[in-house]
């Protein structure tokens, strides 16, 4: 594990954009699901 620790920040910085893109997509999907549930409940 000691050998992997120095590479963790590098991988986080390299994959930071991918993580933010994935989180934004998940948030958008969650909002769409919430909207669908709200529409179904109102109807």
C-alpha positions in Angstrom: 0.0 0.0 0.0 2.9 2.4 0.6 3.9 2.2 -3.0 0.4 3.0 -4.2 -0.1 6.0 -2.0 2.1 8.4 -4.1 0.1 7.5 -7.2 -3.3 8.2 -5.6 -3.2 12.0 -6.0 -2.0 11.7 -9.6 -4.8 9.4 -10.5 -7.3 11.7 -8.7 -6.1 14.7 -10.6 -6.0 12.8 -13.9 -9.5 11.4 -13.4 -11.0 14.5 -11.7 -12.7 15.6 -15.0 -14.1 12.1 -15.6 -15.4 12.0 -12.0 -17.1 15.4 -12.3 -18.6 14.4 -15.6 -19.9 11.1 -14.1 -21.3 12.9 -11.1 -23.1 15.5 -13.2 -24.6 12.8 -15.4 -25.8 10.9 -12.3 -27.3 14.1 -10.9 -29.1 14.8 -14.1 -30.4 11.2 -14.2 -31.6 11.6 -10.6 -33.4 14.9 -11.4 -35.1 13.2 -14.4 -36.2 10.3 -12.2 -37.5 12.7 -9.6 -39.4 14.7 -12.2 -40.9 11.5 -13.6 -42.0 10.4 -10.1 -43.5 13.9 -9.4 -45.4 13.8 -12.7 -46.7 10.3 -11.9 -47.8 11.4 -8.4 -49.5 14.5 -9.6 -51.5 12.5 -12.2 
